[in-house]
Structure formats: structure tokens, C-alpha cells
Amino acid sequence: MKNSPLPITRKSSEDDPALLAEIIGLYAGEPDLHELPPLIFSSVSRLAGADVVTYAEFHQATQDFRSLVSVDDAPERRAVAMAAFARHMHTHPFWQGTPDFFGAHAWRESDFFSDTEFPALPMAQDAFLPSGARRLMTIVIPHNDYVLTVTAVRIIGRPAFSDAERDRMEAFRSHLLRVYRQAQERTIARLTPVERLRYAFPDLTPRQLDVASWIARGKSNDEIAAILEVGIDTVKAHAKAISGKLGADSRVGTAVLAHTALPFARFPPLWKLGVGAWGTEEGQVVRVGEGAAER
């Protein structure tokens, strides 16, 4: 195993027409968090000549992850590969997406493992080679208490990623950092009060969310009881429970939080947006969150 990565060479110039086109396209698309992954898949595939691209979030507090993959073939094999990745990800900082380790660099598997060492790694044997993945190049973007990683993958038989391709990815990364933050802002701006509360306070029950949404609209307990066709005491009980879970000391406080609570403070976006990411659920790696928010 190599003790340290190869030295960094000159960065790719943003005068590179292909790189410039991808950067402009990324900004011009004005994506939210639902629209961003497909844009990244297309851009990285072209910039790095990748066969597959992954988009993953690693939650530092739980050491869990959620991952989207640019291809949707062989889900059973993909589940096995993701489970193997989860088992072995702590064996080297390259797999973990550690911000201090990556910094602003695009690291390749060839920066740390020789062509004879990589195939012998348990990670390679269990997670990558069975699915045909051989060459890897990753960039990392830290965000609050989680990190976003984007990995370009080449299948067996393809050459290693070149220095020029690495430099392109590093130049692309700084713009992706801005666009990711903008995409999160757009996503949050489009949330309804009930969606914001559901994401920010996953302990709220569906009925409590109903009541909270009407409180956020300024409705009285009597009006909410009539709308939901329940008794006034039931509404009062729900309102009290909501205040306790939100830490709000009044109905005004509940209404304010419904419009201002940070939706991704407890868990990163891929835990919330219902996009069908791969991740851990009750100790098993499965496709989670598809079609609805998980928590």
C-alpha cells in the first residue's frame, strides 16, 4: 500500500472548453436537491469518462450513509455491493470520505493502492470487483455534520483516471460546492410548513402534523376541530404534544417553527427527500426512502 498519494500537479484550467461547459450547465440548471444528482451524473460522466457515478451523503453522527447510483441495473447485486461497502468502509480514509483527508483534492484509488494491491483488498473483492468496478475517483464536500461525496467509477478493463481528469474534477468541485448549497436553499424555499416540520421533527405523528399545519395557518382550536372533525379536547391534546416536541412555548412559536425550522438539521437530505437511495435500514443495506420521506 502506498504511504502517501502522488504529488498534485497543475490544476485544470477553467479555460478548458469541456470543463467550462459543464460548469456553466451546472449553474444554468438552477437545480434543487431532487434535480442535482442527475446533473452531476451527466457532468462527471463526461468530464472524467466515467462508466458509473455515485452521489452519497455520509452522516458523521451515526456513521451511516445514503447513496444514489447513476445506473439502476441489477438491484440485488447492488444491494450486496452496498452491504460490503458498509462493512469495509472504515478500513481506509479513502472509503470514508473524511474531509480532513480529502481536502479540496480528487483522490483516485491508484493514489493509494498499486495495481496488485487493490484487487487483494477485502473492499475490492467484496464491494467493487463483483459488480465490475475497478477504477475510482472521489471528491468530498463537507456540509454541517455530514459530507457529500461524488465518485467516478470505471469498469474492469478501463485505464486508470489520468492526472488531467483528476485536475478537471478538482476544478469542478469548487463550483459543485456552491451549487449544492444553492440547491439546498431552493429545496428548503419550496417546502410547505408541514413538510418542513416533518423533516425537522420526525417524531411528530401524522395527526400532529395535520394540527400543526393548521396552527401555522392561524386557525383556532375550535376551527381545527371542525376542519378535522374531531373533538376540541383532542385538538388541545395534540397542540400540547406538538409544543413539547418542538420546544415551542406558544401557538405563535409553533407557527414560527413551521415556517423557519431547519429541515435537515437532524439528518441529511437523502434521509428525507424520498428519492430511493441505498442505505442502512435496521442493520441491512436496502433501497430506502423511495417515494416518501423516511422519517
C-alpha positions in Angstrom: 0.0 0.0 0.0 1.3 3.4 -0.9 2.2 5.5 2.2 1.0 8.8 0.6 -0.7 9.9 -2.6 1.2 11.1 -5.6 2.0 14.8 -5.7 -0.6 17.2 -7.1 0.2 18.6 -10.5 -1.1 21.7 -12.1 -4.8 22.1 -11.9 -7.0 22.0 -15.0 -7.6 25.5 -16.3 -11.2 26.7 -16.4 -10.4 27.8 -19.9 -10.8 24.1 -20.8 -13.9 24.3 -23.1 -15.3 21.0 -21.8 -14.9 21.9 -18.2 -16.3 25.4 -18.8 -19.4 24.0 -20.5 -20.1 21.7 -17.5 -19.6 24.5 -15.0 -22.0 26.8 -16.9 -24.5 24.0 -17.3 -24.4 23.3 -13.6 -25.2 26.9 -12.7 -27.7 27.4 -15.5 -29.8 24.4 -14.5 -30.6 26.1 -11.1 -31.3 22.7 -9.6 -32.8 21.8 -6.3 -31.7 18.7 -4.4 -34.0 16.5 -6.4 -32.6 17.7 -9.7 -29.0 18.0 -8.8 -27.9 14.3 -8.8 -28.8 13.6 -12.4 -26.9 16.8 -13.5 -23.9 15.6 -11.6 -24.1 12.1 -13.0 -24.1 13.6 -16.6 -21.3 16.1 -15.9 -19.0 13.8 -14.1 -19.5 11.1 -16.7 -18.4 13.5 -19.4 -15.6 15.2 -17.5 -14.0 12.0 -16.2 -15.0 9.5 -18.7 -16.8 7.5 -16.0 -19.0 4.5 -16.6 -20.9 4.9 -13.3 -21.2 7.9 -10.9 -22.3 7.7 -7.3 -23.7 10.6 -5.2 -23.6 9.8 -1.4 -24.1 11.5 1.9 -22.2 10.3 5.0 -23.8 11.2 8.3 -20.9 11.7 10.8 -23.0 11.3 14.0 -24.4 7.9 13.1 -21.6 6.7 10.7 -24.4 5.9 8.2 -24.7 6.7 4.6 -27.2 7.1 1.7 -26.1 6.7 -1.9 -27.6 7.3 -5.3 -26.1 5.5 -8.4 -26.3 6.7 -12.0 -27.2 3.3 -13.3 -30.2 1.3 -12.0 -29.3 -2.2 -13.1 -29.1 -5.5 -11.1 -30.6 -4.2 -7.8 -29.8 -7.5 -5.9 -26.2 -7.3 -6.9 -26.1 -3.6 -6.0 -27.5 -4.4 -2.5 -24.8 -6.9 -1.9 -22.1 -4.5 -3.1 -23.5 -1.7 -0.8 -23.6 -4.0 2.2 -20.0 -5.0 1.5 -19.0 -1.3 1.2 -20.7 -0.6 4.6 -18.7 -3.4 6.2 -15.3 -2.3 4.9 -15.7 1.5 4.7 -13.8 2.0 7.9 -10.6 0.3 6.7 -9.2 3.3 4.9 -9.9 7.1 4.9 -10.4 6.9 1.1 -13.6 4.9 1.5 -14.9 7.1 4.3 -14.9 10.5 2.6 -13.2 12.1 5.5 -13.0 15.9 4.8 -9.6 16.4 6.5 -8.2 13.6 4.5 -9.6 14.7 1.1 -9.5 18.5 1.5 -10.1 20.0 -2.0 -8.5 17.1 -3.8 -9.9 14.5 -6.1 -8.3 11.3 -4.9 -8.1 8.1 -7.0 -7.7 4.5 -5.8 -4.4 4.5 -7.7 -3.1 7.2 -5.5 -3.1 4.8 -2.5 -3.1 1.2 -3.9 -1.0 -0.3 -6.6 -2.4 -2.4 -9.4 -1.5 -5.6 -7.5 -2.7 -4.3 -4.0 -6.1 -3.1 -5.0 -7.6 -6.4 -6.2 -6.4 -8.1 -3.0 -8.3 -5.7 -0.7 -11.4 -7.1 1.0 -13.2 -3.9 -0.1 -12.3 -4.5 -3.7 -13.1 -8.3 -3.6 -16.5 -7.9 -1.8 -17.8 -4.5 -3.0 -16.3 -3.4 -6.3 -14.9 -6.2 -8.4 -18.1 -8.4 -8.3 -20.0 -5.5 -9.8 -17.3 -4.8 -12.4 -16.0 -1.6 -10.7 -12.2 -1.2 -10.9 -11.2 2.5 -11.1 -12.4 5.1 -8.6 -12.0 8.9 -8.2 -13.8 10.8 -5.4 -14.3 14.4 -4.4 -15.8 15.4 -1.0 -17.9 18.3 0.0 -18.4 18.9 3.8 -21.7 20.4 4.9 -22.6 20.8 8.6 -22.4 17.4 10.2 -22.3 15.3 7.0 -20.3 15.1 3.8 -21.4 14.7 0.2 -19.2 12.5 -1.9 -19.2 12.2 -5.7 -17.3 9.2 -7.1 -16.5 8.5 -10.8 -16.2 4.8 -11.5 -14.7 2.8 -14.4 -15.3 -0.8 -15.0 -12.7 -3.6 -15.3 -10.5 -3.2 -18.4 -10.7 0.6 -18.5 -7.5 2.6 -17.8 -6.8 4.5 -14.6 -8.0 8.0 -14.3 -5.4 10.4 -15.6 -3.9 13.5 -13.9 -5.8 15.7 -16.4 -9.1 14.0 -15.4 -8.2 14.4 -11.7 -7.5 18.1 -12.3 -10.8 18.6 -14.0 -12.6 17.1 -11.1 -10.8 19.3 -8.6 -11.7 22.4 -10.6 -15.3 21.2 -10.9 -15.5 20.6 -7.2 -15.4 24.2 -6.1 -18.4 25.0 -8.3 -20.2 22.0 -7.2 -19.8 23.2 -3.6 -21.6 26.4 -4.4 -24.3 24.8 -6.5 -25.0 22.2 -3.8 -25.6 24.9 -1.2 -27.8 26.8 -3.6 -29.7 23.6 -4.4 -30.4 23.1 -0.7 -31.6 26.7 -0.4 -34.0 26.2 -3.3 -35.3 22.9 -1.9 -36.0 24.5 1.5 -37.7 27.5 0.0 -40.1 25.2 -1.8 -41.1 23.2 1.3 -44.6 23.6 2.7 -44.8 24.2 6.5 -45.9 20.7 7.1 -43.0 19.3 5.0 -40.6 21.5 7.0 -42.0 20.2 10.3 -42.0 16.6 9.1 -38.3 16.8 8.1 -37.2 18.8 11.1 -39.2 16.9 13.7 -39.6 13.3 12.6 -41.2 12.4 16.0 -44.4 14.2 15.1 -47.2 11.8 14.2 -49.3 12.3 11.0 -52.2 13.7 13.1 -49.9 16.1 14.9 -48.6 17.3 11.6 -52.2 18.0 10.5 -52.9 20.0 13.6 -49.6 21.9 13.4 -50.2 22.8 9.8 -53.5 24.5 10.7 -51.9 26.2 13.7 -49.3 27.5 11.2 -52.2 29.0 9.2 -53.5 30.8 12.2 -56.5 28.6 12.9 -58.0 28.4 16.4 -58.5 25.1 18.2 -62.3 25.3 17.5 -61.7 25.9 13.8 -59.1 23.0 13.7 -61.6 20.7 15.5 -64.3 21.5 12.9 -61.9 21.0 9.9 -60.5 17.7 11.2 -63.9 16.6 12.6 -62.5 15.8 16.0 -63.3 17.0 19.5 -61.8 20.2 20.9 -60.1 18.3 23.7 -58.4 16.1 21.1 -57.0 19.2 19.3 -55.8 20.7 22.6 -54.0 17.4 23.5 -52.3 17.4 20.0 -51.4 21.1 20.4 -49.8 20.4 23.8 -47.9 17.4 22.4 -46.7 19.4 19.4 -45.4 22.2 21.6 -43.5 19.7 23.7 -41.8 18.1 20.7 -41.0 21.4 19.1 -39.9 23.1 22.3 -42.4 25.9 21.5 -43.9 27.9 24.4 -46.9 29.1 22.4 -49.0 28.7 19.3 -47.1 31.6 17.8 -43.9 29.7 18.5 -45.3 26.6 16.7 -46.3 28.7 13.7 -42.9 30.4 13.5 -41.1 27.0 13.6 -43.4 25.7 10.9 -42.0 28.4 8.6 -38.4 28.6 9.8 -37.2 25.2 11.3 -34.1 23.8 9.6 -35.4 20.7 7.8 -32.0 18.9 7.5 -30.6 19.7 11.0 -31.0 16.1 12.4 -30.5 14.1 9.2 -29.0 14.9 5.8 -31.3 15.5 2.7 -31.1 11.9 1.3 -32.6 10.7 4.5 -35.6 12.9 3.9 -36.4 13.5 0.3 -37.8 10.1 -0.7 -35.5 9.6 -3.7 -34.9 5.9 -3.3 -31.3 5.9 -2.1 -29.3 2.9 -0.9 -28.6 2.9 2.8 -28.8 1.1 6.1 -32.2 0.2 7.5 -32.4 -2.0 10.6 -28.9 -3.3 10.1 -29.5 -4.2 6.4 -28.4 -2.2 3.3 -31.5 -1.8 1.2 -33.2 0.7 -1.1 -34.8 3.2 1.3 -37.0 6.2 1.2 -38.3 5.8 -2.3 -41.5 7.8 -2.9 -41.8 9.3 0.5 -39.8 10.9 3.3 -38.3 8.3 5.5 -38.5 9.9 8.9 
